[in-house]
């Protein structure tokens, strides 16, 4: 877990990632080393809000053209 702390990931991102890994998402990393090797991509996924059941704020999964929707 020392590696995770070295990434300086904000706590809210860690909470979102934990929620994702407690969900029924069929595309979760199964190996710890694979998760760590793809850490930034995993954090980007939870930040995007496009994952099923996590951060679904837009109807139909569409993206907004307004950048303020993502701040």
GIDA-V706658 format. One record per pair of residues at least 24 apart in sequence whose ideal C-beta (glycine too) atoms are under 8 Angstrom apart, sorted by the first residue. I is the first residue (numbers start at 1). GAP is how many residues later the second one is. D is the distance in whole Angstrom. If there is no record, write none. Layout:
BEGIN
((I	GAP	D) (I	GAP	D))
END
This chain:
BEGIN
((3	33	5) (4	32	7) (4	35	8) (7	32	6) (7	33	8) (9	30	8) (9	34	6) (13	30	5) (13	33	6) (13	34	7) (16	30	4) (16	31	7) (16	38	7) (16	39	7) (17	25	6) (17	26	7) (17	29	5) (19	27	8) (19	35	6) (20	25	8) (20	26	6) (20	31	6) (20	34	6) (23	29	8) (23	30	5) (23	31	7) (24	29	8) (25	26	7) (25	27	7) (25	28	8))
END
